[in-house]
Amino acid sequence: MRLTNHKLKSLYEQATPEEIDNGLTWYNDARSYCEAVSNETGTPINMVAKVVSCLSPSVNWDRNKIDALTMIKAHKEGLSVNDFKVSTYGQNKLKAWDILEGKRDLESKSRKTYAFYRNIADLSADYVTIDRHAIRAILSHRRWKGLTGSNGGITISKGLYEASAVVYDRFAKKIGIKGYELQAIVWLVYKRTRGV
């Protein structure tokens, strides 16, 4: 599947000045949130960012922050993983808990959550967070429908993920920003224009 930046460029050009400003600072703001949680709980910022990232799939940002703080506080209080609820998938909850327990680490093969963690914790320009919305922003409706399963979800293959990240990164460099900044801007436009 050949990806181009035509649709991505169109979405970027629809961005309001406020969406551009907010997109350019989105990951800095997310990092500041993780720093605040780190200061409040004594949990290292990298661990906070990993928990935030693990709990992020299919969860809006405000809920994601609440869930991460809830989990970290529960862990600090000696509760069990079953003593509280979060809004993401059960396997992601367990993964985040295991990270807090020191039983596992966030691996780069978990492409979306690893990139999200690196974008937040390190403001790393080496990664672009590619989720279903980022993919949908660059695919035609016909191609998107071809990736959609019977439950409405999609599976993002390694090849599609990497190709999409390259499209974002190249276009971002062309306009003088980082790939993760472009992704945040496009997400804000996508939310506004698609009512997500």
PyMOL commands that set and color helices and strands:
alter all, ss='L'
color gray80, all
select helices_A, chain A and resi 6-13+17-41+45-54+61-76+81-83+90-101+111-122+132-136+141-147+158-175+179-194
alter helices_A, ss='H'
color red, helices_A
deselect
rebuild
show_as cartoon
